[in-house]
Amino acid sequence: MPRVTTVHDNVYSGSASAMIKVPTGGFSSDDIGREFDASGQSAIRGNITLDLGAGHLTPGSLMQQNAHGAPLTLAYFGLTYRFRVNAAD
């Protein structure tokens, strides 16, 4: 379960900038929320791989009390093509 280090610490984004700044007296809770992540990978052909994933965040009391109470779901997919350079015969 994601939590802030202390109730006197900011909530940071993935780029390490303060997403929610701590109020003067500190947060009333350290509970950022609960998350679920899943990912998978499958070979489509010899050199092509499909990557899929999804994540869901259910906001905790800290997020809800600071105007960030909406649940968030992210999904991604990607294709990887592997090729050889100067392959030995």
C-alpha positions as CSV (number, residue, x, y, z in Angstrom):
1,M,0.0,0.0,0.0
2,P,1.6,3.3,-1.1
3,R,2.3,5.7,1.8
4,V,4.2,8.9,2.3
5,T,7.4,8.6,4.4
6,T,6.0,10.9,7.0
7,V,2.8,13.1,7.2
8,H,5.3,16.0,6.9
9,D,6.5,14.9,3.4
10,N,5.2,15.9,0.0
11,V,3.6,13.4,-2.5
12,Y,6.0,13.2,-5.4
13,S,5.3,12.3,-9.1
14,G,7.4,9.8,-11.1
15,S,9.7,12.7,-12.2
16,A,10.4,13.5,-8.5
17,S,8.6,16.8,-8.5
18,A,6.1,17.6,-5.7
19,M,2.6,16.6,-6.9
20,I,0.9,17.5,-3.6
21,K,2.7,19.8,-1.2
22,V,2.4,19.1,2.5
23,P,0.1,21.6,4.4
24,T,1.7,23.6,7.2
25,G,0.5,21.2,9.9
26,G,1.2,18.1,7.9
27,F,-1.3,15.6,6.3
28,S,-3.9,14.0,8.6
29,S,-3.1,10.6,7.0
30,D,-0.2,8.9,5.3
31,D,-2.4,6.6,3.1
32,I,-1.9,7.5,-0.6
33,G,-4.0,4.5,-1.8
34,R,-4.0,1.0,-3.1
35,E,-2.8,-0.2,-6.4
36,F,-3.0,-3.3,-8.7
37,D,-0.6,-3.8,-11.6
38,A,-0.5,-6.6,-14.2
39,S,1.7,-7.1,-17.3
40,G,2.4,-9.8,-19.9
41,Q,4.5,-10.5,-22.9
42,S,3.9,-12.7,-25.8
43,A,6.0,-13.6,-28.9
44,I,4.0,-13.0,-32.0
45,R,6.6,-14.1,-34.5
46,G,10.3,-15.0,-34.2
47,N,11.5,-11.3,-33.9
48,I,8.3,-9.5,-32.8
49,T,7.1,-9.4,-29.2
50,L,3.9,-7.9,-27.8
51,D,3.9,-6.3,-24.4
52,L,0.7,-5.5,-22.5
53,G,0.0,-4.0,-19.1
54,A,-2.5,-2.2,-16.9
55,G,-2.4,-0.5,-13.5
56,H,-5.2,0.8,-11.3
57,L,-4.9,3.1,-8.3
58,T,-7.7,3.5,-5.7
59,P,-7.0,6.8,-3.9
60,G,-6.5,6.7,-0.2
61,S,-7.6,9.3,2.4
62,L,-4.5,11.5,1.8
63,M,-5.4,11.8,-2.0
64,Q,-9.1,12.3,-1.3
65,Q,-8.6,15.0,1.2
66,N,-6.3,16.9,-1.2
67,A,-8.6,17.0,-4.3
68,H,-7.1,13.9,-6.0
69,G,-9.8,11.4,-5.1
70,A,-10.6,10.0,-8.6
71,P,-9.5,6.4,-9.3
72,L,-6.9,6.1,-12.1
73,T,-6.5,3.3,-14.5
74,L,-3.6,3.2,-17.0
75,A,-3.0,0.6,-19.8
76,Y,-0.2,0.2,-22.3
77,F,0.9,-1.9,-25.1
78,G,4.1,-2.1,-27.1
79,L,5.7,-4.0,-29.9
80,T,9.4,-4.9,-29.9
81,Y,11.2,-5.9,-33.0
82,R,14.6,-7.6,-32.5
83,F,17.1,-7.7,-35.3
84,R,20.7,-8.7,-35.7
85,V,23.5,-6.5,-36.8
86,N,26.5,-8.2,-38.4
87,A,25.2,-11.7,-37.7
88,A,27.9,-14.3,-38.1
89,D,27.3,-17.0,-40.8
